[in-house]
Amino acid sequence: MYKLGIDVGGTNTDAVLIDDELNVVAAIKHPTSEDIYEGIMGAMEAVLSESGIDRNQVTQAMLGTTQCTNAIVERKHLAPIAVLRIGAPASVGIPPMVDWADDIAAVCVASTIVEGGFEYDGKRLAPLDEAACREFFASVKGKVDSVAISCVFSTVRNDDEIRVAEIAREVLGEDVRVSISSEIGSMGLIERENATILNAALNHVAQRFTDGFAQSLEDKGVTNAEVYLSQNDGTLMTMEHARRYPILTIACGPTNSIRGASYLTQQSDAIVIDVGGTTTDLGVLAHGFPRESGVAVTIGGVRTNFRMPDVISIGLGGGSIVRILEDDGQGNVSVSVGPDSVGYAITERALVFGGDTLTATDIAVRLGMAQVGNPDFVSEIPLEVAQAALAEIRTLVEDAIDMMKVSSDPIDVVLVGGGAIVLPQDLAGTAHVFAPEFAGCANAIGSAISKVSGTYEALVDYDVVPRDKALEQAREAAIEAAVAAGAQPGTVEIIDAEDVPLAYYAGNTNRVKVKAAGDLI
């Protein structure tokens, strides 16, 4: 039996096959096409053909995709939605999407704020105005097929959100997609509401990529596989879960690479540098999983607070364009590297492939760091130019490493991604630099070997619920969430737990957050 992992990047679509003992059977890189599904189909056919296995023996298929991110950034294929906030009169001063750009705020057909909601301690602000909810949903019937519902302090009590979701289905029908903020975001009404609105707007995109991937598998004869989607905490979710929470696929590419790097090196704590054709993503591997960002994250100009990996991106990749800024002929050379790139056209435009554009890959080949294309095509590049470009690449990466470190101590680094050939392996601030076999397809490997997770988060007053009891209840809830998402019950374990005192809350209030993960069923 085999696992098929596919990860769609901006330059390449990577695919791997992994056997029962988690050995890599075949791994390929295939250019990403403008039509993403052509790239997926090509990668799938290539890896299945290379392995020569019986396609009926593929029992699990995993996909990591950038389509949700692209849809938000490009403002394409977003569904018309309605937004209802529960929190009048307390929150009417700041309407939904108050700071959104007009082009993305246009996804909202109508919005309203109704009475209801809670205080930070769970006490009711005002009675829920169910009549106003029904009236609002009746006014948008036939105009939207997705609804975003938020409520003041719903992370403490989500009673009103659940009730309004029931009303939405009663008025709009069972087919309407309802996103409620307590299931998506964290503390902070506006950022949590923003994430919920984006999730609702991705309804059509989610339907398209889940149905499309399932059809692609069938077209290639992979008919016995359970299908999963990668999410941005380095774990997997079922197709139905992905349709309900498509926003959780955002930034899944870097997290797949981080998980793949851990598997390939058996390291549980390190900085992972994933070099693609256009950008380099740096993330932190902590206890075998990606470190989560502790601050609000902006996606396509929208500020959100749902869980996201702690990742930074720099404009450096294998296809980054190198330009000579100054060369006095006396060995004094100044160059720039990126941030623009030839992207997936690298096999046509880079010098080593007979093109006419000097890229970071050409520099690596000129300096003997990699064997790609025809080295004769770059032999005329002056050594001073190549060395100046490498120095610029080194500076970009070492500065980024310093940004990710939490102390001045040297830290292990894992290089992955097809563009990693352009990086030197003697990087300042590092203890050991790993460049494992199959590093070029670490993202697809991470997708294929990932587990299924569940997270529980709440505000708890330890004067009301003792700490030990609160943490135990949180652990049980996180395990239940992982099982609900598709994890095998006996394999689920706690992978992260924290409780943070909140001095600005009354009593002995703490933010409790627990995450669990287990193997696929």
C-alpha positions in Angstrom: 0.0 0.0 0.0 1.2 3.5 -0.8 0.7 7.1 0.1 0.7 9.7 -2.7 1.8 13.3 -1.7 1.4 16.3 -4.0 2.4 19.9 -3.3 1.7 22.7 -5.7 4.2 25.5 -5.7 4.6 28.6 -7.8 7.4 27.1 -9.9 7.0 23.3 -9.6 4.4 20.8 -8.6 6.1 18.1 -6.6 4.9 14.5 -6.2 6.1 11.5 -4.1 5.1 8.0 -3.4 5.8 6.5 0.0 5.4 2.9 1.0 4.0 1.3 4.2 7.4 1.7 6.0 7.5 5.4 5.0 10.3 4.9 2.5 10.3 7.2 -0.6 9.6 5.0 -3.6 9.6 7.7 -6.2 9.9 11.5 -6.2 9.5 14.0 -9.1 9.3 17.7 -9.8 7.0 18.9 -12.6 6.6 22.5 -13.8 3.5 24.2 -12.5 1.3 25.3 -15.3 -1.1 28.3 -15.5 -3.9 25.7 -15.3 -2.9 24.2 -11.9 -4.7 20.9 -12.7 -2.5 20.3 -15.7 0.5 20.5 -13.4 -1.1 18.2 -10.9 -2.0 15.7 -13.6 1.4 15.8 -15.1 3.2 15.3 -11.7 0.8 12.5 -10.7 1.4 10.7 -14.0 5.1 11.1 -13.8 5.5 9.8 -10.3 3.1 6.8 -10.9 4.9 5.9 -14.1 8.4 6.2 -12.5 7.4 3.9 -9.6 5.7 1.3 -11.8 3.3 0.4 -9.0 -0.2 -0.9 -9.3 -2.3 2.2 -9.0 -5.0 0.4 -7.0 -2.4 0.1 -4.2 -2.5 3.8 -3.5 -4.7 4.0 -0.5 -4.1 7.6 0.6 -3.6 10.7 -1.5 -2.7 14.1 0.0 -2.7 17.5 -1.7 -1.1 20.8 -0.6 -2.3 23.7 -2.7 -1.8 27.5 -2.9 -5.2 28.1 -4.5 -6.9 29.7 -1.5 -3.9 32.1 -1.0 -3.9 32.9 -4.7 -7.7 33.5 -4.7 -7.4 36.1 -1.9 -4.3 37.8 -3.2 -5.6 38.0 -6.8 -9.3 38.6 -5.8 -10.5 35.8 -8.0 -13.2 33.1 -7.7 -14.4 34.4 -4.3 -18.0 33.7 -3.4 -20.6 36.4 -2.7 -21.3 36.3 1.0 -23.3 37.9 3.8 -21.8 38.9 7.1 -23.7 39.0 10.5 -22.0 40.2 13.7 -23.6 39.6 17.1 -22.6 42.4 19.4 -24.9 45.5 19.3 -24.8 47.9 20.8 -21.2 47.4 22.1 -19.5 46.9 18.7 -21.4 49.1 16.3 -18.7 51.8 16.3 -16.5 49.6 14.0 -18.4 47.9 11.2 -17.3 44.7 9.6 -14.5 45.0 7.0 -13.9 48.7 8.0 -10.3 48.7 6.8 -10.6 46.3 3.8 -9.6 47.4 0.3 -12.6 48.0 -1.9 -11.7 45.2 -4.4 -11.9 42.5 -1.8 -14.6 44.0 0.4 -16.8 43.6 -2.7 -17.3 39.9 -1.9 -19.8 41.1 0.8 -23.3 41.5 -0.5 -24.6 42.7 2.8 -23.7 43.0 6.4 -25.4 43.8 9.7 -24.8 43.9 13.5 -27.5 42.6 15.7 -28.0 42.6 19.5 -26.5 39.8 21.5 -23.1 38.5 22.5 -21.2 38.2 25.8 -18.7 39.8 28.1 -15.2 38.5 28.6 -16.4 36.4 31.6 -19.3 34.9 29.7 -22.0 37.1 31.0 -24.5 38.2 28.4 -24.2 41.7 26.8 -27.7 41.7 25.5 -30.4 39.2 24.5 -29.9 37.7 21.0 -32.2 39.5 18.5 -33.4 36.4 16.5 -36.0 38.4 14.6 -33.3 40.7 13.2 -31.3 37.7 12.2 -34.2 36.2 10.3 -35.0 39.5 8.6 -31.4 39.9 7.5 -31.1 36.4 6.1 -34.4 36.7 4.3 -33.0 39.9 2.6 -30.0 38.1 1.1 -31.7 34.9 0.2 -30.9 34.0 -3.4 -28.0 36.4 -3.5 -25.4 34.5 -1.4 -24.5 30.9 -0.8 -22.1 31.5 2.1 -22.5 33.3 5.4 -20.0 34.5 7.9 -21.1 34.8 11.6 -19.1 36.5 14.4 -19.9 37.3 17.9 -18.3 39.4 20.7 -16.2 37.0 22.9 -17.5 33.9 21.1 -14.2 32.2 22.0 -15.6 32.3 25.6 -19.2 31.4 24.7 -20.4 30.5 21.2 -24.0 29.9 22.1 -25.2 32.8 20.0 -23.1 31.9 17.0 -24.5 28.4 17.0 -28.1 29.6 17.3 -27.6 32.1 14.5 -26.1 29.4 12.2 -29.3 27.4 12.8 -31.4 30.3 11.8 -29.3 30.9 8.7 -29.9 27.3 7.6 -33.6 27.6 8.4 -34.0 30.7 6.2 -31.4 30.1 3.5 -31.6 26.3 3.3 -29.3 23.5 4.3 -27.0 24.0 1.3 -25.8 27.3 2.6 -22.2 27.3 3.8 -22.0 28.8 7.3 -18.7 29.9 8.9 -18.7 30.8 12.6 -15.8 32.7 14.1 -15.3 30.6 17.2 -14.3 27.6 15.1 -11.7 29.6 13.1 -10.0 32.5 14.9 -8.6 33.4 18.3 -9.1 36.3 20.7 -9.8 39.7 19.1 -13.2 40.3 17.4 -12.1 42.2 14.3 -9.2 39.9 13.3 -11.3 36.8 14.1 -14.2 38.1 12.1 -11.9 38.9 9.2 -10.6 35.3 9.1 -14.2 34.1 9.2 -15.3 36.3 6.3 -12.3 35.1 4.2 -13.2 31.5 5.0 -16.8 32.0 3.8 -15.6 33.8 0.6 -13.4 30.8 -0.3 -16.4 28.5 -0.6 -16.3 28.1 -4.3 -12.5 27.8 -4.4 -12.7 25.0 -1.8 -15.4 23.1 -3.8 -13.3 23.5 -6.9 -10.0 22.2 -5.7 -11.4 19.3 -3.6 -13.6 18.1 -6.5 -10.9 18.7 -9.0 -8.3 16.7 -7.0 -10.7 13.8 -6.6 -11.4 13.8 -10.3 -7.7 14.0 -11.2 -7.0 10.9 -9.1 -9.9 9.1 -10.8 -8.7 10.1 -14.3 -5.2 8.6 -13.5 -6.6 5.3 -12.2 -6.2 6.0 -8.5 -9.6 4.9 -7.4 -9.0 3.3 -4.0 -7.4 6.2 -2.2 -8.8 8.2 0.7 -8.2 11.9 -0.1 -6.8 14.5 2.3 -5.8 18.2 2.1 -2.8 19.7 3.8 -3.5 22.5 6.4 -1.2 25.1 7.7 -0.2 23.6 11.0 1.7 20.7 9.3 -1.2 18.2 9.5 -4.0 16.9 7.3 -7.7 17.3 7.1 -10.5 15.4 5.3 -12.1 16.6 2.1 -15.3 17.7 4.0 -13.2 19.5 6.7 -11.3 21.3 3.9 -14.7 22.4 2.4 -15.8 23.8 5.7 -12.5 25.5 6.6 -10.6 26.2 3.4 -8.7 29.1 5.0 -6.7 26.5 7.0 -5.0 25.5 3.7 -3.3 29.0 3.5 0.5 28.7 3.9 0.4 24.9 3.9 3.3 24.8 1.4 5.9 26.0 4.0 4.5 23.8 6.7 4.6 20.8 4.4 8.3 21.5 3.8 9.0 21.8 7.5 7.3 18.5 8.2 9.2 16.9 5.3 12.5 18.3 6.6 11.9 16.8 10.0 11.1 13.4 8.4 14.2 13.4 6.1 16.7 14.5 8.9 15.0 13.1 12.0 15.5 16.5 13.5 12.7 17.9 15.8 14.1 21.4 16.4 15.7 23.4 13.6 15.2 26.3 11.2 14.0 25.0 7.8 14.9 27.0 4.7 12.7 26.1 1.7 14.1 27.5 -1.5 11.7 27.5 -4.5 12.1 29.1 -7.9 10.9 32.5 -6.8 11.0 32.8 -3.0 12.6 31.3 0.0 10.5 30.5 3.0 12.0 30.2 6.5 10.2 28.5 9.3 11.0 26.9 12.6 10.7 23.3 13.4 9.7 22.9 17.1 9.1 19.5 18.6 8.6 18.1 15.1 5.9 20.6 14.0 6.0 24.1 12.6 6.1 26.9 15.2 2.9 28.9 15.2 3.0 32.6 14.8 2.1 34.5 17.9 1.0 37.7 16.1 -1.8 38.7 13.8 -1.1 37.8 10.2 -2.1 39.8 7.1 -3.4 37.9 4.1 -4.0 39.8 0.9 -4.2 43.0 2.9 -6.6 41.6 5.4 -5.5 41.3 9.1 -6.4 38.0 10.7 -5.7 36.0 13.9 -6.4 32.4 13.0 -3.5 30.0 13.4 -0.7 30.5 11.0 2.9 29.2 10.8 5.7 31.5 11.9 7.2 31.9 8.4 9.0 34.7 6.7 9.6 34.9 2.9 12.3 36.6 1.0 12.6 37.2 -2.7 15.3 34.6 -3.4 15.0 31.5 -5.4 16.6 29.3 -8.1 15.1 31.5 -10.8 16.0 34.9 -9.1 17.3 37.3 -11.7 20.9 38.4 -11.1 21.8 41.9 -12.4 25.3 43.5 -12.6 25.0 47.0 -11.0 28.6 47.9 -11.2 31.8 46.4 -12.7 34.8 48.6 -13.0 36.9 45.8 -14.6 39.3 46.0 -11.6 37.5 43.3 -9.5 35.1 45.7 -7.9 31.7 44.2 -8.7 28.2 45.0 -7.3 25.2 42.9 -8.1 21.6 42.4 -7.1 19.8 39.1 -6.7 16.0 39.1 -7.1 13.4 39.7 -5.9 12.0 39.1 -9.5 12.4 35.7 -10.9 11.9 33.8 -14.2 9.8 31.4 -12.1 8.6 28.2 -13.9 10.2 29.4 -17.1 13.6 28.7 -15.7 14.2 25.8 -18.1 13.7 28.2 -21.0 15.3 31.4 -19.7 18.2 30.5 -17.5 21.7 30.5 -19.2 22.5 26.9 -18.3 19.4 25.8 -20.3 20.3 28.0 -23.3 18.3 31.0 -22.3 19.4 34.7 -22.1 18.7 35.6 -18.4 21.4 35.3 -15.6 19.8 33.6 -12.6 20.9 32.4 -9.2 21.0 28.8 -10.6 23.5 29.9 -13.2 25.7 31.3 -10.4 25.5 28.0 -8.5 26.6 26.1 -11.6 29.4 28.6 -12.4 30.8 28.1 -8.9 30.6 24.3 -9.1 27.9 24.2 -6.3 25.4 22.3 -8.6 25.3 20.3 -11.8 22.3 21.5 -13.7 21.9 22.1 -17.4 25.0 22.7 -19.5 27.9 24.2 -17.5 29.6 25.4 -20.7 26.8 28.0 -21.1 27.9 29.8 -18.0 31.7 29.4 -18.2 32.0 33.0 -19.5 30.5 34.5 -16.4 33.3 36.4 -14.7 34.3 34.7 -11.4 34.1 38.1 -9.6 30.5 38.4 -10.7 29.6 34.9 -9.5 31.3 35.5 -6.2 29.6 38.8 -5.7 26.2 37.2 -6.4 26.9 34.4 -3.9 27.9 36.9 -1.3 24.6 38.7 -1.8 22.7 35.4 -1.6 24.5 34.6 1.6 23.7 38.0 3.2 20.0 37.6 2.3 19.7 34.2 3.9 21.9 34.9 7.0 19.9 38.0 7.8 16.7 36.0 7.5 18.1 33.3 9.8 18.8 35.9 12.4 15.2 37.1 12.2 13.9 33.6 13.0 16.2 32.8 15.9 15.1 33.5 19.5 18.7 33.6 20.8 22.2 34.2 19.6 23.2 30.5 20.0 23.9 28.6 16.8 21.0 26.5 15.5 20.6 23.6 13.2 19.4 24.4 9.7 17.8 22.1 7.1 17.9 23.1 3.4 15.0 21.9 1.3 13.4 22.8 -2.0 14.5 22.5 -5.5 16.3 25.9 -5.4 18.4 25.0 -2.3 21.3 24.4 -4.7 21.9 28.1 -4.8 22.7 28.4 -1.1 26.1 27.9 0.5 26.2 25.4 3.4 28.6 27.4 5.7 26.0 29.9 6.9 26.8 32.1 9.9 24.8 31.5 13.0 24.2 27.8 12.3 25.4 24.8 14.2 24.9 22.2 11.4 23.4 22.6 7.9 21.6 19.5 6.6 20.9 19.0 2.9 19.1 15.6 2.9 18.4 13.3 0.0 15.0 14.0 -1.6 15.2 17.6 -0.1 13.9 18.9 -3.4 10.5 17.3 -2.8 10.4 17.8 1.0 7.0 19.6 0.6 5.3 16.7 -1.1 6.9 14.3 1.5 5.6 16.4 4.3 2.2 16.3 2.8 2.3 12.5 2.5 3.6 11.7 6.0 1.5 14.2 8.0 -0.8 13.5 10.8 -4.3 14.8 11.6 -4.6 17.4 14.3 -7.2 19.1 16.6 -6.9 22.2 18.7 -8.8 23.5 21.7 -8.6 27.1 23.0 -10.5 28.8 25.7 -10.4 31.5 28.5 -10.5 29.8 31.9 -10.7 31.4 35.4 -8.6 29.1 37.6 -10.5 30.4 40.6 -13.6 28.7 39.1 -12.0 25.7 37.4 -8.7 24.5 39.0 -5.7 24.6 36.6 -5.2 20.8 36.6 -8.8 20.2 35.8 -8.9 22.9 33.1 -5.8 21.5 31.3 -7.2 18.0 31.5 -10.5 19.1 30.0 -8.6 21.0 27.3 -6.5 17.9 26.4 -9.6 15.8 26.1 -11.3 18.4 23.9 -8.2 18.6 21.6 -8.1 14.8 21.3 -11.8 14.8 20.4 -11.2 17.5 17.8 -8.4 15.5 16.2 -10.5 12.4 16.0 -13.4 14.4 14.5 -10.9 15.6 11.8 -10.0 12.0 10.8 -7.4 10.8 13.3 -7.2 7.2 14.5 -8.3 7.4 18.2 -5.6 5.2 19.7 -2.8 7.2 18.1 -3.7 10.7 19.1 -1.2 12.4 21.4 -0.8 16.0 22.8 1.9 17.8 20.8 1.6 21.3 22.4 0.0 22.8 25.4 0.1 26.3 26.9 -1.7 28.4 29.5 -1.0 32.1 29.6 -2.2 34.4 32.5 -4.2 37.4 31.3 -3.5 40.2 33.7 -6.1 42.5 32.2 -8.9 40.1 32.8 -10.8 39.8 36.1 -10.0 37.0 38.5 -7.3 34.4 37.7 -8.1 34.2 34.0 -5.8 32.2 31.7 -5.7 31.5 28.0 -5.6 27.7 27.6 -4.6 26.2 24.3 -3.9 22.5 23.5 -3.1 20.8 20.3 -3.2 17.1 19.6 -2.3 15.0 16.5 -2.7 11.4 15.5 -2.3 9.0 12.5 -4.8 8.8 9.7 -7.5 6.2 10.0 
